[in-house]
């Protein structure tokens, strides 16, 4: 599961691709924790290219959110695929994550 990382102003944008599953070697939470140690506090996770997510992938998102909140930051999701959105709805996590259909709107929401 490749994760492309870039910055947009003071926001760390993570573009996840492929399958967010237990066997994935790259983990969103690992990158988020590294950036938190560097002082970053704003995160946007782009899920547009995620084809599948399992409970480990969902846990990765929740763990990332928890770590960011503990440090006084914010984490938001953008371009959530239909499949991922349905899993977030079923698990009740749609109430936990702020989600945006347009990345530019998500980025401007950090201001």
C-alpha positions as CSV (number, residue, x, y, z in Angstrom):
1,X,0.0,0.0,0.0
2,X,1.9,3.0,-1.2
3,X,1.5,6.3,0.7
4,X,2.5,9.5,-1.0
5,X,3.3,12.3,1.3
6,X,3.2,16.0,0.5
7,X,2.6,19.3,2.3
8,X,0.0,22.0,1.4
9,X,0.9,25.0,3.5
10,X,1.1,23.6,7.1
11,X,-1.0,20.6,6.3
12,X,0.6,17.2,5.9
13,X,-1.3,15.4,3.1
14,X,-1.1,11.6,2.9
15,X,-2.4,10.0,-0.3
16,X,-3.1,6.4,0.3
17,X,-3.3,3.9,-2.6
18,X,-4.3,0.3,-2.8
19,X,-5.5,-1.9,0.1
20,X,-5.4,-0.8,3.7
21,X,-5.1,-4.2,5.3
22,X,-3.2,-6.1,8.0
23,X,-0.5,-7.2,5.6
24,X,0.2,-3.7,4.4
25,X,3.8,-2.7,5.2
26,X,3.2,1.0,5.1
27,X,1.0,2.3,7.8
28,X,-0.6,5.7,8.0
29,X,-0.3,5.8,11.8
30,X,3.5,5.3,11.5
31,X,3.8,8.4,9.3
32,X,1.4,10.4,11.4
33,X,3.4,9.7,14.6
34,X,6.7,10.6,12.9
35,X,5.2,13.9,11.7
36,X,3.7,14.6,15.1
37,X,7.2,14.2,16.6
38,X,8.4,16.8,14.1
39,X,5.8,19.2,15.3
40,X,3.1,18.8,12.6
41,X,-0.5,19.1,13.8
42,X,-2.7,19.2,10.7
43,X,-3.3,16.1,8.6
44,X,-5.4,15.3,5.6
45,X,-5.7,11.8,4.4
46,X,-6.8,11.3,0.8
47,X,-8.5,7.9,0.3
48,X,-9.4,8.4,-3.4
49,X,-7.2,5.4,-4.5
50,X,-8.0,3.0,-1.7
51,X,-9.7,0.0,-3.2
52,X,-10.2,-2.0,0.0
53,X,-10.0,-1.5,3.7
54,X,-10.3,-4.0,6.5
55,X,-10.6,-3.7,10.3
56,X,-6.8,-3.2,10.5
57,X,-7.1,-0.3,8.1
58,X,-9.9,1.2,10.0
59,X,-8.0,0.8,13.2
60,X,-5.0,2.6,11.6
61,X,-7.2,5.6,10.8
62,X,-8.7,5.6,14.3
63,X,-5.3,5.3,15.9
64,X,-4.0,8.1,13.7
65,X,-6.9,10.3,14.7
66,X,-6.4,9.6,18.4
67,X,-2.7,10.4,18.2
68,X,-3.3,13.7,16.5
69,X,-6.1,14.7,18.9
70,X,-3.9,14.0,21.9
71,X,-1.4,16.4,20.5
72,X,-4.0,19.1,19.9
73,X,-4.1,18.7,16.2
74,X,-6.7,17.7,13.6
75,X,-7.0,15.0,11.1
76,X,-9.5,15.0,8.2
77,X,-10.4,12.7,5.3
78,X,-10.9,13.6,1.7
79,X,-12.1,11.8,-1.4
80,X,-13.4,8.8,0.5
81,X,-14.4,6.0,-1.8
82,X,-17.9,4.6,-1.7
83,X,-16.6,1.3,-0.2
84,X,-14.6,3.0,2.6
85,X,-17.5,5.5,3.3
86,X,-19.9,2.5,3.7
87,X,-17.6,0.8,6.2
88,X,-17.2,4.1,8.1
89,X,-21.0,4.4,8.2
90,X,-21.6,0.8,9.3
91,X,-19.0,1.2,12.1
92,X,-20.3,4.6,13.2
93,X,-16.9,6.2,12.4
94,X,-18.6,8.7,10.1
95,X,-19.3,10.7,13.3
96,X,-15.6,10.6,14.2
97,X,-14.0,11.8,11.0
98,X,-14.6,15.1,9.2
99,X,-14.8,14.2,5.5
100,X,-14.7,16.3,2.4
101,X,-15.5,15.5,-1.2
102,X,-13.0,18.2,-2.5
103,X,-9.5,18.4,-1.4
104,X,-9.3,22.2,-1.7
105,X,-12.3,22.5,0.6
106,X,-10.7,20.2,3.1
107,X,-7.4,22.2,3.0
108,X,-9.2,25.5,3.5
109,X,-11.1,24.1,6.5
110,X,-7.9,24.0,8.5
111,X,-7.7,27.8,8.5
